[in-house]
Amino acid sequence: MEEHGLRNEPSIAADGHDVLGDEWSGDTVSTPGQAQMEQPRQERVGQQEQVKGGWLRRARKPLLVLIPLAAVIAGAMIYLGGGRYEETENAYLQSGLVAVSPRVSGEVVEVPVRNNQFVHKGDVLFRIDPAPYQTAVAEAEAQLAGEVAEVRRLRANYAQGQSELATARQRAFFADREAKRQHDLVGEGISSQAQYDQALLALKTAQQAIQTATQQNAAVAASLSDSVDAADQTQPAVRRAEAALERARLNLRYTTVHAAQDGVVTKVDQLQTGSAVTAGKPVFSLAATRLWVEANFKEDQLRYMRQGQPVIIAVDAFPDVRLKGRVASFSPGTGSRFAVLPAENATGNWVKVVQRLPVEIALDRVPQDVPMQAGLSATVTVDTGHERHLFGPDTTSRPPAQR
């Protein structure tokens, strides 16, 4: 009976676990050995809980002091540092954009540049057929030569007129003497009245010749602007002809269009050889190399912002690159002020909207190995130098340029 009872009891291993495993489906039966092993473990757990509870009780008071103190310190730091740095993500790289347009009209005969090509100041962008303007120069040169010849002819006529005037005066002098002599002879009965009348007629003719020569010389002098002895280039007609010639030469030079500054040409493909261009009408664009940042700050961010303050710029396309700059200028009005269709606020459904003011940020230096392009988005942080104080009024340090 005992052996049979032993066979029906589950076999217990030395560690107190059931050896039958899956064959025994009943609850585990604690043996005296297992109970002896569980008791020390429970004592150790109880001791650990007592130690933990004691540490918490000991640290409770310091934590009740340190946590509020840390919160106060953090709040004070946030308060003291608040308002110094103003940041906006509404910022973009900008560059000057020059509209390339010819000064003269004509047919394009050469376009030596390619689209998006970097050019230097003075490089040839395109050429216009110069033949019509070369003809205009030749005509202007001929016109100038004709005006110079006309001035010289007038000067010669004036000299001849002066000579004729001198001759007329001599004749008038002798005619006057002869008339007086004939008058005396008629009184003495030596000469006849007919001879005296003839002498008077000669005197009158000589006087009329003087008057005619004087008028002719005055007309010639007027044609020479009363500057008969001046150089040919001082005569108005010659100066007009010279101006026309210079204008024709300028137009001839304008047939070759040069780059006004360093930059990158864009949209060149729309200009082809054989295209007809019109003076003053843009044909493509030239993007300048000088870059700046236009940051649109909210109106409540401008209180402590001043010209010359340092700026840090992070371009979204190059997150590892930080650019340095300074506040260069402020727009005279908000963005909505210069909009094509400004908002009409004098209406019944008015809603207040925070305005933004464009601020120009000048870059100190642009890395040559980073391809910065106009239009890229950026994040701008301005150090206003504004400092808050727990005791006393706030202060704002001026930038070095304004000290």
C-alpha positions in Angstrom: 0.0 0.0 0.0 2.8 2.5 0.8 4.7 1.6 -2.3 1.5 2.1 -4.3 0.9 5.4 -2.6 4.4 6.5 -3.4 4.0 5.7 -7.0 0.9 7.9 -7.2 2.7 11.0 -5.7 4.5 13.3 -8.0 8.2 13.2 -8.0 9.9 16.3 -6.6 13.4 17.4 -7.6 15.9 18.9 -5.3 15.0 22.4 -6.4 11.4 21.9 -5.4 10.0 21.7 -9.0 7.7 19.0 -10.4 9.7 16.4 -12.4 6.6 15.0 -14.2 6.1 18.3 -16.1 3.2 18.0 -18.5 1.9 14.7 -17.0 0.9 16.4 -13.7 -1.9 18.9 -14.2 -2.8 19.6 -10.6 -1.6 22.5 -8.3 2.0 22.4 -7.2 2.3 21.0 -3.7 4.8 22.8 -1.4 7.1 20.5 0.4 8.9 21.4 3.7 12.2 21.9 1.7 10.6 24.3 -0.7 9.1 26.3 2.1 12.5 26.6 3.7 13.9 28.0 0.5 11.1 30.5 -0.1 11.4 32.0 3.4 14.9 33.6 2.9 13.8 35.0 -0.5 10.8 36.7 1.0 12.9 38.1 3.7 15.4 39.5 1.1 12.5 41.1 -0.8 11.1 42.6 2.4 14.5 44.0 3.2 14.9 45.6 -0.2 11.4 47.2 0.0 12.4 48.6 3.5 15.6 50.0 2.1 13.8 51.6 -0.9 11.1 53.0 1.3 13.7 54.5 3.6 15.6 56.1 0.7 12.4 57.7 -0.6 11.5 59.0 2.9 15.0 60.4 3.2 15.0 62.1 -0.3 11.5 63.4 -0.1 12.3 66.6 1.7 15.4 67.5 -0.5 13.3 66.8 -3.6 10.5 69.0 -2.4 13.1 71.8 -2.2 15.2 71.1 -5.2 12.5 70.5 -7.8 10.7 73.9 -7.2 14.1 75.6 -7.0 15.1 74.1 -10.4 11.8 75.2 -11.9 12.3 78.7 -10.6 15.9 78.8 -11.9 14.7 77.5 -15.3 11.9 80.0 -15.4 14.3 82.8 -14.5 16.7 81.8 -17.3 13.9 81.7 -19.8 12.7 85.1 -18.7 16.2 86.6 -18.7 17.0 85.2 -22.1 13.6 85.9 -23.7 13.4 88.7 -26.2 17.0 88.8 -27.2 16.9 86.5 -30.2 14.3 87.0 -32.9 13.8 84.2 -35.4 11.8 83.7 -38.5 11.6 81.1 -41.2 10.0 83.5 -43.6 13.3 84.4 -45.3 14.8 83.9 -48.7 18.0 84.4 -50.5 17.9 87.3 -53.0 20.1 88.6 -55.8 19.9 91.4 -58.3 18.3 90.5 -61.5 19.3 92.6 -64.6 17.0 92.6 -67.6 19.4 92.4 -70.6 17.9 94.5 -73.5 19.6 96.0 -76.6 19.9 99.8 -77.1 19.3 99.5 -80.8 17.0 97.4 -82.9 18.0 94.9 -85.5 18.7 91.3 -86.4 20.8 89.1 -84.1 23.8 87.6 -85.9 25.6 85.9 -82.9 24.8 84.6 -79.4 28.2 83.4 -77.9 26.8 82.6 -74.4 24.8 79.6 -73.2 22.0 79.3 -70.8 23.0 79.5 -67.1 26.6 80.4 -68.0 28.7 82.6 -65.7 29.9 85.7 -67.4 32.2 88.5 -66.3 31.7 92.2 -66.7 32.3 93.2 -70.3 31.8 89.8 -71.9 29.9 89.7 -75.2 26.4 88.5 -74.7 25.1 88.8 -78.3 25.6 90.9 -81.5 23.2 92.7 -83.8 23.8 93.1 -87.5 26.0 96.2 -87.7 25.6 97.0 -91.5 22.7 99.5 -91.2 24.6 101.4 -88.4 27.8 101.4 -90.4 26.0 103.1 -93.2 24.6 105.6 -90.7 28.1 106.4 -89.5 29.2 107.0 -93.1 26.3 109.3 -93.7 27.0 111.2 -90.5 30.7 111.6 -91.5 29.6 113.0 -94.9 27.2 115.4 -93.2 29.9 116.6 -90.9 32.3 117.2 -93.8 29.6 119.2 -95.6 29.0 121.4 -92.6 32.7 122.1 -92.2 32.9 123.0 -95.9 29.9 125.3 -95.6 31.4 127.1 -92.6 34.6 127.6 -94.5 32.7 128.9 -97.6 30.8 131.4 -95.4 34.0 132.5 -93.8 35.4 133.1 -97.3 32.3 135.0 -98.3 32.6 137.1 -95.2 36.2 137.9 -96.1 35.2 138.9 -99.6 32.4 141.0 -98.3 34.8 142.8 -96.0 37.0 143.5 -99.0 34.1 144.8 -101.0 33.0 146.9 -98.1 36.4 148.5 -97.9 36.4 149.2 -101.6 32.9 150.7 -101.4 34.1 153.0 -98.6 37.1 154.1 -100.7 34.8 154.9 -103.6 32.4 156.8 -101.3 35.3 158.8 -99.9 36.5 159.9 -103.4 32.9 160.4 -104.5 32.3 162.7 -101.6 35.4 164.7 -102.4 34.4 165.0 -106.0 31.0 166.1 -105.2 32.3 168.9 -102.9 34.8 170.0 -105.6 32.1 170.1 -108.2 30.0 172.1 -105.9 32.7 174.7 -105.5 33.4 174.8 -109.2 29.7 175.4 -110.0 29.7 178.3 -107.5 32.7 179.8 -109.4 31.1 179.2 -112.8 33.8 176.9 -113.9 31.8 173.6 -113.8 28.3 172.9 -115.0 25.3 171.8 -113.0 25.2 168.6 -114.9 28.7 167.7 -113.7 27.8 168.5 -110.2 24.7 166.3 -110.4 26.8 163.4 -111.8 29.2 163.7 -108.9 26.3 163.6 -106.4 24.9 160.4 -108.1 28.3 158.7 -107.8 28.4 159.6 -104.1 25.0 158.2 -103.6 25.9 155.0 -105.4 29.0 154.5 -103.4 27.1 155.0 -100.2 24.5 152.4 -101.3 27.3 150.0 -102.0 28.6 150.4 -98.5 25.2 149.7 -97.1 24.7 146.6 -99.2 28.2 145.2 -98.3 27.5 145.8 -94.6 24.2 144.0 -94.8 25.7 141.0 -96.6 28.6 140.7 -94.2 26.1 140.9 -91.3 24.1 138.0 -92.8 27.2 135.9 -93.2 28.4 136.7 -89.7 25.0 135.6 -88.4 25.3 132.3 -90.2 28.6 131.9 -88.4 27.0 132.8 -85.1 29.0 136.0 -85.0 32.1 133.9 -84.5 33.8 134.4 -87.8 37.3 133.9 -86.6 36.4 130.9 -84.3 37.4 127.3 -85.1 35.2 125.2 -87.3 34.2 122.9 -84.4 32.7 125.8 -82.5 30.1 126.5 -85.2 26.6 125.3 -84.3 26.1 123.5 -87.6 29.4 121.7 -87.2 28.6 120.8 -83.6 25.2 119.3 -84.6 26.9 117.3 -87.3 29.5 116.0 -84.9 26.8 115.1 -82.4 24.9 113.2 -85.1 28.2 111.4 -86.0 28.8 110.5 -82.4 25.3 109.2 -82.0 25.7 107.0 -85.1 29.0 105.6 -83.8 27.3 104.9 -80.4 24.6 103.0 -82.1 27.2 101.0 -84.0 28.9 100.1 -80.7 25.5 99.2 -79.2 25.2 96.5 -81.8 27.5 94.4 -79.5 25.8 93.9 -76.2 28.1 93.4 -73.2 27.5 92.1 -69.7 27.0 95.1 -67.3 28.4 93.1 -64.3 29.5 89.6 -63.2 26.6 87.1 -63.0 24.8 84.2 -64.5 22.8 84.6 -67.7 19.4 82.8 -67.8 16.7 82.2 -70.3 19.2 82.7 -73.1 17.6 79.9 -75.2 14.7 82.2 -76.2 17.2 84.3 -78.2 18.4 82.7 -81.4 20.5 83.8 -84.3 18.2 85.6 -86.8 15.8 86.8 -84.1 14.7 90.4 -84.5 15.2 92.5 -81.3 13.7 95.8 -80.4 15.6 98.6 -78.5 14.7 98.6 -74.8 12.8 95.2 -74.9 14.4 92.6 -72.6 15.6 89.4 -74.3 17.0 87.5 -71.3 18.2 88.1 -67.7 21.5 88.4 -65.8 21.5 87.3 -62.2 24.1 89.2 -60.2 26.5 87.4 -57.9 25.9 89.5 -54.8 23.5 87.8 -52.5 21.5 89.0 -49.5 18.6 87.7 -47.4 15.2 89.2 -47.2 13.6 88.2 -43.9 9.9 89.0 -43.2 9.6 89.6 -39.5 6.3 90.0 -37.6 5.6 93.5 -36.4 5.9 92.4 -32.8 9.4 91.1 -33.4 10.8 94.5 -34.4 10.8 96.3 -31.0 14.5 95.7 -30.2 15.8 95.1 -33.7 18.2 97.7 -35.1 20.4 98.2 -38.1 23.9 96.6 -37.7 22.8 93.8 -35.3 24.5 90.4 -36.0 22.5 87.7 -37.7 22.9 83.9 -38.1 21.4 82.4 -41.3 20.6 78.7 -41.9 19.8 77.8 -45.5 17.3 74.9 -45.7 19.2 73.4 -48.7 22.4 73.3 -46.7 21.5 72.6 -43.1 25.1 72.1 -42.0 26.2 75.6 -43.2 25.7 78.6 -41.1 26.1 82.0 -42.6 26.9 85.2 -40.7 25.4 88.6 -41.6 24.0 91.8 -40.2 20.8 93.8 -40.4 21.3 96.1 -43.3 18.1 98.0 -43.7 14.3 98.0 -43.0 11.6 98.3 -45.6 9.7 101.6 -45.4 6.5 99.7 -45.3 5.0 96.3 -44.7 4.7 93.7 -47.5 0.9 94.4 -47.8 1.7 98.1 -48.3 3.5 97.5 -51.5 1.2 94.8 -52.8 -0.3 95.2 -56.3 -3.8 95.2 -54.6 -3.4 96.6 -51.1 -5.9 95.4 -48.5 -8.8 97.7 -47.9 -9.2 97.9 -44.1 -12.0 100.4 -44.1 -14.7 97.8 -44.5 -17.2 96.2 -42.1 -15.7 92.8 -42.2 -12.2 93.8 -41.0 -10.1 91.2 -39.3 -6.8 92.2 -37.7 -3.8 90.3 -39.2 -0.3 90.5 -37.9 1.8 92.3 -40.6 5.3 91.5 -41.6 8.0 93.9 -42.5 10.8 93.0 -45.0 14.3 93.3 -43.4 17.4 93.1 -45.6 20.2 91.0 -44.2 23.7 91.6 -45.6 25.9 88.5 -45.7 29.4 88.9 -44.4 30.8 86.1 -46.6 29.4 83.4 -48.9 31.4 80.2 -49.1 32.7 79.6 -52.6 32.2 75.8 -52.4 28.5 76.1 -51.5 26.2 76.8 -54.5 24.0 79.4 -53.0 21.1 80.4 -55.3 18.6 83.2 -55.2 15.2 82.1 -53.9 16.4 79.4 -51.4 14.5 79.3 -48.1 16.4 80.2 -44.9 15.9 80.6 -41.2 17.2 83.9 -39.8 18.1 84.6 -36.1 18.8 88.1 -35.1 20.7 88.9 -31.9 19.1 92.1 -30.7 21.3 92.3 -27.6 18.2 92.9 -25.5 18.8 91.8 -21.9 16.2 91.4 -19.2 17.0 91.9 -15.5 15.3 90.7 -12.4 16.0 93.9 -10.7 16.1 97.1 -12.8 15.1 98.1 -16.3 15.8 96.1 -19.4 18.9 97.0 -21.5 19.7 96.7 -25.1 23.4 96.7 -26.3 24.0 98.6 -29.5 25.7 96.9 -32.4 29.4 97.7 -32.9 28.6 99.9 -35.9 26.5 102.2 -33.8 28.7 102.5 -30.8 
